[in-house]
């Protein structure tokens, strides 16, 4: 499977570290672009890229990281992020 995630800064992704992201499914079909919140582990090792799902990272201003990440979903956290509407989504994700 392939996913897309928008991050405040691309540097927020670190090799082998778990992070909470809102990921969008890029699979064709009815669920394409379905967003969900998940705790994921990311890696760029050849083993992760071969066995894990693919993650395409974009910065908040739309810059696309040209190299994909391997992503492994550790825990599904739901379809929404708790917090105040119109607040900083990245601050809310950091609390999860």
N, C-alpha and C positions, 0 to 999 in steps of 0.2 A: 504494500500500500504506500501511497505518497501523501504527505501532509504539507501544509503551508502554515507558518507562524509569523506573526509580526511582533517584533521586540523593540523596546525603547532604544537599545544599543545592541548591535550584533555581538559586541564583546561580552554581553551577558551570558552567552552560551560558552560553557567550558567543558573541555574533554572529560568524559566520565562522571560528570557531576549531575545530580538530579535537580531539575528546575520545574516550576509550574508554568505551563503555557496554555494559551488558547490555541488549539490546533484546528485547522480546517482540512477536511477530507477532500482529496483531489481525485478520488476514484470516479469514473464515469457512472452515471445513473442517477436515481432519485435522491441520493444522499450527497451528491457532489456539493462541496462548499459547506456542508454541515459543520458547524463549529461546536467544539466541546472543550472543557477544561480538563487537563490531565497533568499528573506528575509524571515527567518523562526523564529518561537518561539519554544523553546524547554523546556521540562519539564519531570521530572521523577515521578510526582505524580501518584498515581493509576488511578485517573480520566483521566489524559492525556494519559497514556498508554492504557487505555481501549477504548477511543474515538478518539484519534488522530492517524495519521500514525506512523509507526515505523522508527526510525533512528538508524543505526549502525555507530558508530564513530570510525575512525582509525586515529592514529597519522601519521605524515609525514614519520616516519620510519617503519610504518606498524603494530604498536601495536594496537590490537583491544580492545576497551572498552568492557568488558564482559557483561555489563548491557545495555539494549537498552534505548533509549530516546523516548519520545513521541514528534512528530514534527508536527507543523501546518504551512502550507505555508501561509504567510501573503501577499507576493507580488512576482510575477514572474518577474525576471529582464533580462531574455533572455538566449540565448545559449552561449554567449561569455562574456568575461570580458575585458573592455577597458584597454589598457595599452601597454607597450612595450613588444614585444616578448622576451622570455627568461629572463624576469625580475622576481622579487619576486611576485608570484601570491597572496600571503597573504596580501601584502601591497596594491595591486590593489583592492582586495576584501574589505579591510578596508575603502577604499575611497568611496565605493558605498553606 
